[in-house]
């Protein structure tokens, strides 16, 4: 059953990416909203995260757990990346954010946990996270880093809708998690940038790239996500009314002035408003926020799953080690065949909204080049 669900998530993810690249994601977003699937995806995302924190370490400690293949475990780890990638693709739309309903609090908490890991990323490029089996260590660390970056994008899209978010969501972002100060830490540490062998490298589009000297001051998409989230959280009148500008928060926010250079503002002109706000903040003492919220909604999915399975983590891990992650050779071949069908080029092409076009005349094409498998032609 889980494999079928994973296949559906993967197909939705591929469809969302292909549709977004062609500007035709409206149908997918309407279906996700109509059938109330965003809370389902958020619950699945939290479930996988809890599995990584509660079950995975127990599996690693089992002495008699020596699976024939670690690929099923890798697929479960990869499942989290697929869901957050799908949410990143569709959360650009306001109706998607609103359709999350009570799940938005769990998603905000999830993003906060991932950004905390990102801010704590050490100088050698490793994340202080769980240590998986040796053969999965590098893949798990890479996935955790990329998932955290996607959570940053999702959080920025959530902050785009601060005016329509529930009061509890705004309170959770500003006061419970103090996201403005966390974002300041990301600006300072810039974990998607590092120096190696005297060269500046930045992480973009899923890989590390050496940045030529003439582009070293250029803002990356990840830099832009952090600054846009700060703009949304600090300049919104509702956020200014609810956020507590005490001595610590004020001192942290004023650190941003050192990064607001003319070169940066030229690339994102809206930062002029943030610069003006920080200058005003430096010489004034904002009034403390009014505590007008007595009842506060709390996240549901994380608490519900943890309470339901409290004290059962080791038993669940042993059951999964025996029944789920130790497949026979026949079952492994069957799973591999299904995964191959899910990720095949033909499947991706079937998900594409538009049919391939002839590279010569531009009409719909039915024949693909047998050598490169990329170009299409209408005739031989």
C-alpha positions as CSV (number, residue, x, y, z in Angstrom):
1,X,0.0,0.0,0.0
2,X,2.8,2.4,0.9
3,X,4.6,1.7,-2.3
4,X,1.5,2.6,-4.3
5,X,1.2,5.8,-2.4
6,X,4.9,6.6,-3.0
7,X,4.4,6.0,-6.7
8,X,1.4,8.4,-6.7
9,X,3.5,11.1,-4.9
10,X,6.3,10.6,-7.4
11,X,4.0,11.0,-10.4
12,X,2.4,14.0,-8.8
13,X,5.8,15.5,-8.2
14,X,7.0,14.9,-11.7
15,X,3.7,16.2,-13.1
16,X,3.9,19.4,-11.0
17,X,7.5,20.1,-12.1
18,X,6.7,19.5,-15.8
19,X,3.5,21.6,-15.5
20,X,5.2,24.5,-13.7
21,X,8.0,24.6,-16.3
22,X,5.3,25.1,-19.0
23,X,3.2,27.5,-16.9
24,X,0.2,25.0,-16.9
25,X,0.0,24.0,-13.2
26,X,-3.4,25.5,-12.7
27,X,-5.3,22.2,-13.2
28,X,-3.1,20.3,-10.7
29,X,-3.5,23.0,-8.0
30,X,-7.3,23.0,-8.5
31,X,-7.4,19.2,-8.1
32,X,-5.3,19.3,-5.0
33,X,-7.5,22.0,-3.5
34,X,-10.8,20.4,-4.6
35,X,-9.9,17.0,-3.1
36,X,-8.3,18.4,0.0
37,X,-5.0,16.7,-0.6
38,X,-2.6,19.3,0.9
39,X,-3.4,18.3,4.6
40,X,-2.8,14.7,3.5
41,X,0.6,15.5,2.0
42,X,1.6,17.5,5.1
43,X,0.6,14.6,7.4
44,X,2.6,12.2,5.2
45,X,5.6,14.6,5.4
46,X,5.4,14.7,9.2
47,X,5.0,10.9,9.4
48,X,8.3,10.4,7.4
49,X,10.1,12.9,9.5
50,X,9.0,11.2,12.7
51,X,10.1,7.8,11.2
52,X,13.5,9.3,10.6
53,X,13.8,10.5,14.2
54,X,12.1,7.6,16.1
55,X,12.4,4.4,14.0
56,X,15.5,4.9,11.8
57,X,18.0,5.2,14.8
58,X,16.6,2.0,16.3
59,X,17.0,0.2,12.9
60,X,20.6,1.3,12.8
61,X,21.2,-0.2,16.3
62,X,19.7,-3.6,15.5
63,X,22.7,-6.0,15.4
64,X,20.8,-8.7,13.5
65,X,19.5,-6.3,10.8
66,X,21.5,-6.9,7.7
67,X,19.2,-6.3,4.7
68,X,20.0,-7.8,1.3
69,X,19.6,-4.3,-0.1
70,X,19.4,-0.8,1.4
71,X,17.4,0.5,-1.5
72,X,14.0,0.2,0.2
73,X,15.3,2.3,3.1
74,X,16.7,4.8,0.6
75,X,13.3,5.1,-1.0
76,X,11.6,5.9,2.3
77,X,14.2,8.6,3.0
78,X,13.7,9.9,-0.6
79,X,9.9,10.0,0.0
80,X,10.3,13.1,2.3
81,X,12.2,14.9,-0.5
82,X,9.5,14.1,-3.0
83,X,6.7,15.5,-0.8
84,X,8.6,18.7,0.1
85,X,9.5,19.2,-3.5
86,X,5.9,18.8,-4.5
87,X,4.8,21.3,-1.9
88,X,7.5,23.8,-2.9
89,X,6.2,23.6,-6.5
90,X,2.5,24.2,-5.7
91,X,2.7,26.5,-2.6
92,X,3.4,29.5,-4.9
93,X,-0.4,29.6,-5.3
94,X,-2.4,31.4,-2.6
95,X,-5.3,28.9,-2.8
96,X,-2.9,26.0,-2.0
97,X,-1.6,27.8,1.1
98,X,-5.2,28.4,2.3
99,X,-6.3,24.8,1.6
100,X,-3.7,23.6,4.1
101,X,-6.1,24.6,6.9
102,X,-5.0,23.2,10.3
103,X,-2.0,21.5,8.7
104,X,-0.3,24.9,8.1
105,X,0.9,24.9,11.8
106,X,2.6,21.5,11.4
107,X,4.2,22.7,8.1
108,X,5.5,25.9,9.8
109,X,6.9,23.7,12.6
110,X,8.5,21.4,10.0
111,X,10.1,24.3,8.2
112,X,11.4,25.7,11.5
113,X,13.1,22.4,12.4
114,X,14.7,22.2,8.9
115,X,15.9,25.8,9.0
116,X,17.4,25.3,12.5
117,X,19.4,22.3,11.1
118,X,20.4,24.5,8.2
119,X,21.6,27.4,10.5
120,X,23.5,24.9,12.6
121,X,25.3,23.5,9.5
122,X,29.0,23.3,10.5
123,X,31.9,24.8,8.6
124,X,32.9,21.5,7.0
125,X,29.6,21.2,5.1
126,X,28.0,18.5,7.3
127,X,24.7,18.7,9.0
128,X,24.5,17.6,12.6
129,X,21.8,15.0,12.0
130,X,21.2,11.3,12.5
131,X,23.9,8.9,11.5
132,X,22.5,6.3,9.2
133,X,24.1,3.0,8.0
134,X,27.5,3.6,6.4
135,X,26.3,3.0,2.8
136,X,23.5,5.5,3.2
137,X,25.4,8.2,5.1
138,X,26.4,10.5,2.2
139,X,23.1,10.2,0.5
140,X,21.1,10.9,3.7
141,X,23.2,14.0,4.5
142,X,22.8,15.3,0.9
143,X,19.1,14.7,1.0
144,X,18.7,16.4,4.4
145,X,20.5,19.5,3.1
146,X,18.4,19.7,-0.1
147,X,15.2,19.1,1.9
148,X,16.1,22.0,4.2
149,X,16.6,24.3,1.3
150,X,13.2,23.4,-0.1
151,X,11.7,24.0,3.3
152,X,13.1,27.5,3.1
153,X,11.3,28.1,-0.2
154,X,8.0,26.7,1.3
155,X,8.3,29.0,4.3
156,X,8.9,32.0,2.1
157,X,5.7,31.1,0.1
158,X,3.8,30.9,3.4
159,X,5.1,34.3,4.4
160,X,3.7,35.7,1.1
161,X,0.2,35.0,2.5
162,X,0.7,36.6,6.0
163,X,-2.5,38.7,5.5
164,X,-4.7,35.6,5.0
165,X,-3.0,33.2,7.5
166,X,-4.8,32.2,10.8
167,X,-3.7,34.2,13.8
168,X,-2.2,31.1,15.4
169,X,0.1,30.6,12.4
170,X,1.3,34.2,12.6
171,X,1.9,33.9,16.3
172,X,3.8,30.6,15.8
173,X,6.1,32.1,13.2
174,X,6.8,35.4,15.0
175,X,6.8,34.5,18.7
176,X,6.9,30.8,19.2
177,X,9.7,30.2,16.7
178,X,11.0,33.7,16.3
179,X,11.6,33.1,12.6
180,X,12.9,36.7,11.9
181,X,16.0,36.0,14.1
182,X,16.4,32.5,12.6
183,X,16.4,34.1,9.1
184,X,19.1,36.6,10.3
185,X,21.2,33.6,11.2
186,X,20.8,32.2,7.7
187,X,21.9,35.6,6.2
188,X,25.0,35.6,8.4
189,X,26.1,32.0,7.9
190,X,24.9,31.4,4.3
191,X,25.1,27.6,4.5
192,X,24.6,27.3,0.7
193,X,27.9,29.0,0.2
194,X,31.4,27.8,1.1
195,X,35.1,28.3,0.2
196,X,37.1,25.3,-1.0
197,X,40.7,25.3,-2.2
198,X,40.6,29.1,-2.4
199,X,37.4,29.2,-4.6
200,X,33.9,30.3,-3.7
201,X,31.3,27.6,-4.3
202,X,27.5,28.0,-4.1
203,X,24.8,25.4,-4.1
204,X,22.2,26.1,-6.8
205,X,19.9,23.9,-8.9
206,X,20.8,20.8,-6.9
207,X,24.6,21.0,-7.1
208,X,27.6,22.9,-5.9
209,X,29.1,25.3,-8.5
210,X,32.3,27.3,-8.5
211,X,31.4,31.0,-8.8
212,X,33.6,33.0,-11.1
213,X,35.0,36.3,-9.6
214,X,32.6,38.5,-11.6
215,X,29.5,36.7,-10.2
216,X,30.5,36.5,-6.5
217,X,28.3,39.4,-5.5
218,X,25.4,38.1,-7.5
219,X,22.4,37.1,-5.4
220,X,21.3,33.5,-5.6
221,X,17.7,32.2,-5.5
222,X,18.3,31.0,-2.0
223,X,19.6,34.4,-0.9
224,X,16.5,35.9,-2.4
225,X,14.1,33.6,-0.6
226,X,15.6,34.6,2.8
227,X,15.4,38.3,2.1
228,X,11.8,38.0,0.7
229,X,10.7,36.1,3.8
230,X,12.3,38.8,6.0
231,X,10.5,41.5,4.0
232,X,7.2,39.7,4.5
233,X,7.6,39.2,8.2
234,X,9.0,42.6,9.2
235,X,7.2,45.0,6.9
236,X,3.6,43.7,7.2
237,X,1.6,45.9,9.6
238,X,0.0,42.8,11.2
239,X,3.4,41.3,11.8
240,X,4.8,44.5,13.3
241,X,1.8,44.7,15.6
242,X,2.4,41.1,16.9
243,X,6.2,40.8,16.9
244,X,8.0,41.6,20.1
245,X,10.9,44.0,19.3
246,X,12.7,43.5,22.6
247,X,16.4,44.2,23.1
248,X,17.6,40.8,21.8
249,X,15.4,40.7,18.8
250,X,16.2,44.3,17.9
251,X,20.0,43.7,18.1
252,X,19.7,40.6,15.9
253,X,17.6,42.4,13.3
254,X,20.0,45.4,13.2
255,X,22.8,43.0,12.1
256,X,21.1,43.0,8.7
257,X,22.2,46.6,8.0
258,X,25.7,45.4,7.3
259,X,24.5,43.1,4.5
260,X,22.2,45.7,2.8
261,X,24.8,47.0,0.4
262,X,24.1,49.0,-2.7
263,X,25.0,46.0,-4.9
264,X,22.4,43.9,-3.1
265,X,19.7,46.5,-3.2
266,X,20.3,47.0,-6.9
267,X,19.4,43.3,-7.4
268,X,16.3,43.4,-5.1
269,X,15.0,47.0,-5.0
270,X,12.4,46.2,-2.4
271,X,15.1,45.9,0.2
272,X,15.2,49.8,0.3
273,X,12.0,49.6,2.4
274,X,13.7,47.1,4.8
275,X,16.8,49.3,5.0
276,X,14.5,52.3,5.9
277,X,12.6,50.2,8.5
278,X,15.9,49.1,10.2
279,X,17.2,52.7,10.3
280,X,14.0,53.7,12.0
281,X,14.1,50.7,14.4
282,X,17.7,51.7,15.4
283,X,16.6,55.1,16.8
284,X,13.1,54.2,18.2
285,X,11.7,51.9,20.8
286,X,8.7,50.0,19.4
287,X,5.7,49.5,21.6
288,X,5.4,46.0,23.1
289,X,2.9,43.8,21.3
290,X,-0.7,43.5,22.6
291,X,-1.5,40.1,23.9
292,X,-5.0,39.8,22.5
293,X,-5.0,36.0,21.8
294,X,-6.1,33.9,24.7
295,X,-6.8,30.6,22.9
296,X,-4.1,29.3,20.5
297,X,-4.4,26.5,18.0
298,X,-1.6,23.9,18.3
299,X,-0.1,21.6,15.6
300,X,-2.1,18.3,15.3
301,X,-0.2,15.8,13.2
302,X,3.1,15.6,15.1
303,X,1.5,15.3,18.6
304,X,-1.2,12.9,17.3
305,X,1.3,10.5,15.7
306,X,3.8,10.6,18.6
307,X,1.1,10.0,21.3
308,X,-0.5,7.2,19.3
309,X,2.8,5.3,18.9
310,X,4.5,6.3,22.2
311,X,6.4,3.4,23.7
312,X,6.1,1.4,20.5
313,X,9.0,2.7,18.5
314,X,11.3,-0.2,19.1
315,X,8.6,-2.8,18.3
316,X,7.7,-1.0,15.1
317,X,11.4,-0.9,14.1
318,X,11.8,-4.6,14.7
319,X,8.6,-5.4,12.8
320,X,9.7,-3.2,9.8
321,X,13.2,-4.8,9.9
322,X,11.7,-8.2,9.5
323,X,8.7,-7.5,7.2
324,X,9.4,-4.4,5.2
325,X,13.2,-3.9,4.8
326,X,14.2,-7.5,4.4
327,X,12.5,-8.4,1.1
328,X,13.3,-11.6,-0.7
329,X,15.1,-11.5,-4.0
330,X,11.8,-12.0,-5.9
331,X,10.1,-9.2,-4.0
332,X,13.1,-7.0,-4.6
333,X,13.0,-7.6,-8.3
334,X,9.3,-6.8,-8.3
335,X,9.8,-3.6,-6.5
336,X,12.7,-2.6,-8.8
337,X,10.5,-3.2,-11.8
338,X,7.7,-1.0,-10.4
339,X,10.2,1.8,-9.5
340,X,11.7,1.6,-13.0
341,X,8.2,2.0,-14.5
342,X,7.6,5.0,-12.2
343,X,10.8,6.8,-13.2
344,X,10.9,5.8,-16.8
345,X,11.2,8.4,-19.6
346,X,8.0,7.2,-21.2
347,X,6.1,7.8,-17.9
348,X,7.5,11.3,-17.6
349,X,6.5,12.1,-21.2
350,X,3.0,10.7,-20.6
351,X,2.7,13.1,-17.6
352,X,3.7,16.1,-19.7
353,X,0.7,18.3,-20.6
354,X,2.0,18.9,-24.2
355,X,3.0,16.2,-26.7
356,X,6.5,16.3,-28.0
357,X,7.2,18.5,-31.1
358,X,9.3,17.7,-34.2
359,X,12.7,19.4,-33.9
360,X,12.6,20.3,-37.6
361,X,9.1,21.5,-38.5
362,X,7.5,21.9,-35.0
363,X,4.4,19.8,-35.5
364,X,3.4,17.0,-33.1
365,X,5.9,14.2,-33.3
366,X,5.5,10.4,-32.7
367,X,9.0,9.2,-33.4
368,X,11.9,9.7,-31.1
369,X,15.6,9.4,-32.1
370,X,16.8,5.9,-31.1
371,X,20.4,7.2,-30.5
372,X,20.1,10.2,-28.2
373,X,16.5,9.5,-27.0
374,X,16.0,13.3,-26.7
375,X,15.0,14.7,-30.1
376,X,11.6,13.9,-31.7
377,X,10.6,13.8,-35.4
378,X,7.3,13.6,-37.2
379,X,8.7,11.2,-39.9
380,X,11.8,9.2,-40.5
